[in-house]
Amino acid sequence: MERKINLFDKIGNLIPGYKGYVIRDKKRNTDKKFRDELVSRLNQSEEYLIRYQKKLVSSNDVTNLTLWEQARKALNTISTIIKYTTYGESSFFSEKQLKEDELDAIYKIDLELTEKVSMITKTIQVEITEPMSAGVVLNQISDIEQILSKRTNFINEYK
């Protein structure tokens, strides 16, 4: 839902570059909401995984329990990293500004993140009983770490 134009917006439209700043600001807000959604999906997967681990404890399946606990810890860690990772932020008066095309490049990286999180969600919620599933989750988390590193390095070039 688009908000109404207020007095500050009208004044801001008289300032060169203000409209571009508003667009960038909306993209930054979208970026935060996007990361919050990824974190929510990962947290739901972790909750599902905890329920599965309780079944493993009941059946005394120590081998699988150990593998899934490693995956659960990695899942929890990557969720926190995504939540607090750097995002395309530059204030109006900042000397360096992320331009729209640079924010679009960040969105492309974020699409990679989405694909990896979707793979984790599917694996945990659908294929959790498969013998190699914990390894698949750990590989996806490793890929996410690399993507986040690429994302942070890209953003830091423009800050």
C-alpha positions as CSV (number, residue, x, y, z in Angstrom):
1,M,0.0,0.0,0.0
2,E,1.4,3.4,-1.0
3,R,1.4,6.1,1.6
4,K,-0.1,9.5,0.9
5,I,2.3,12.3,-0.1
6,N,2.8,14.7,2.8
7,L,4.3,18.1,3.2
8,F,7.9,16.8,3.6
9,D,7.5,14.8,0.4
10,K,6.4,17.9,-1.5
11,I,9.3,19.9,-0.1
12,G,11.7,17.0,-0.8
13,N,10.6,16.9,-4.4
14,L,12.2,20.3,-4.7
15,I,15.6,19.0,-3.6
16,P,17.7,17.5,-6.4
17,G,18.2,13.8,-5.8
18,Y,15.5,13.4,-3.2
19,K,13.2,11.3,-5.4
20,G,16.1,8.8,-6.0
21,Y,16.7,8.7,-2.3
22,V,13.1,7.9,-1.6
23,I,13.3,5.0,-4.1
24,R,16.5,3.7,-2.5
25,D,14.9,4.0,0.9
26,K,11.9,1.9,-0.2
27,K,14.3,-0.7,-1.6
28,R,16.3,-0.8,1.7
29,N,13.0,-1.3,3.6
30,T,12.1,-4.1,1.2
31,D,15.5,-5.6,1.8
32,K,15.0,-5.7,5.5
33,K,11.5,-7.3,5.1
34,F,13.0,-9.8,2.7
35,R,15.7,-10.9,5.2
36,D,13.1,-11.1,8.0
37,E,11.0,-13.5,5.8
38,L,14.1,-15.7,5.1
39,V,14.8,-15.8,8.8
40,S,11.2,-16.7,9.6
41,R,11.4,-19.6,7.1
42,L,14.6,-20.8,8.5
43,N,13.2,-20.6,12.1
44,Q,10.2,-22.6,11.0
45,S,12.5,-25.2,9.5
46,E,14.5,-25.3,12.7
47,E,11.3,-25.9,14.8
48,Y,10.4,-28.7,12.4
49,L,13.8,-30.2,12.8
50,I,13.6,-30.1,16.6
51,R,10.4,-32.0,16.5
52,Y,12.1,-34.6,14.3
53,Q,15.1,-34.8,16.6
54,K,12.7,-35.7,19.5
55,K,11.5,-38.7,17.4
56,L,15.1,-39.7,16.9
57,V,15.7,-39.5,20.7
58,S,12.7,-41.7,21.3
59,S,13.9,-44.3,18.9
60,N,17.5,-44.0,20.2
61,D,18.9,-43.2,16.8
62,V,22.1,-41.5,18.0
63,T,23.8,-41.4,14.6
64,N,21.1,-39.5,12.8
65,L,20.5,-37.3,15.9
66,T,24.2,-36.2,15.9
67,L,24.0,-35.3,12.2
68,W,20.8,-33.4,12.5
69,E,22.0,-31.6,15.6
70,Q,25.0,-30.4,13.6
71,A,22.6,-29.2,10.9
72,R,20.3,-27.6,13.4
73,K,23.1,-25.6,15.0
74,A,24.3,-24.4,11.6
75,L,20.7,-23.5,10.6
76,N,20.4,-21.4,13.8
77,T,23.7,-19.7,13.2
78,I,23.0,-18.8,9.5
79,S,19.5,-17.5,10.5
80,T,21.1,-15.1,12.9
81,I,23.7,-14.0,10.3
82,I,21.0,-13.3,7.7
83,K,19.0,-11.3,10.2
84,Y,21.9,-9.0,11.1
85,T,23.8,-9.0,7.8
86,T,24.7,-5.7,6.1
87,Y,22.0,-4.3,3.8
88,G,22.0,-1.6,1.2
89,E,22.0,1.3,3.5
90,S,23.2,4.8,2.8
91,S,21.8,7.9,4.4
92,F,20.6,10.9,2.4
93,F,23.7,13.0,3.3
94,S,26.2,10.1,2.9
95,E,29.1,10.8,0.6
96,K,28.7,7.3,-1.0
97,Q,25.2,6.3,-2.1
98,L,24.1,2.9,-3.4
99,K,22.5,3.5,-6.7
100,E,19.4,1.7,-7.9
101,D,21.4,-0.6,-10.3
102,E,23.6,-1.5,-7.3
103,L,20.6,-2.3,-5.2
104,D,19.3,-4.4,-8.1
105,A,22.6,-6.3,-8.1
106,I,22.0,-7.0,-4.4
107,Y,18.5,-8.3,-5.2
108,K,20.1,-10.8,-7.7
109,I,22.3,-12.1,-4.9
110,D,19.3,-12.2,-2.6
111,L,17.5,-14.4,-5.2
112,E,20.4,-16.9,-4.7
113,L,19.8,-16.8,-1.0
114,T,16.1,-17.5,-1.5
115,E,16.8,-20.5,-3.6
116,K,19.1,-22.0,-1.0
117,V,16.7,-21.3,1.8
118,S,13.9,-23.0,-0.2
119,M,16.1,-26.0,-0.7
120,I,16.7,-26.2,3.0
121,T,13.0,-25.8,3.8
122,K,12.1,-28.5,1.3
123,T,14.7,-30.9,2.5
124,I,13.8,-30.5,6.2
125,Q,10.0,-30.6,5.7
126,V,9.8,-33.2,3.0
127,E,13.0,-35.3,2.7
128,I,14.1,-35.3,6.4
129,T,14.0,-39.1,6.6
130,E,16.4,-39.6,3.7
131,P,19.9,-40.7,4.8
132,M,21.7,-37.8,3.1
133,S,19.3,-35.0,4.0
134,A,21.4,-33.6,6.9
135,G,24.4,-33.3,4.5
136,V,22.3,-31.6,1.9
137,V,21.2,-29.0,4.5
138,L,24.8,-28.5,5.6
139,N,25.9,-28.0,2.0
140,Q,23.1,-25.4,1.4
141,I,24.1,-23.5,4.6
142,S,27.7,-23.5,3.4
143,D,26.5,-22.1,0.1
144,I,24.5,-19.4,1.9
145,E,27.6,-18.4,3.9
146,Q,29.5,-17.9,0.6
147,I,26.6,-15.9,-0.9
148,L,26.4,-13.7,2.2
149,S,30.1,-13.1,2.0
150,K,29.8,-12.1,-1.7
151,R,26.8,-9.8,-0.8
152,T,28.7,-8.1,2.1
153,N,31.8,-7.5,0.0
154,F,29.7,-6.0,-2.8
155,I,27.9,-3.6,-0.4
156,N,31.2,-2.7,1.3
157,E,32.6,-1.6,-2.1
158,Y,29.9,1.2,-2.1
159,K,30.0,2.3,1.5
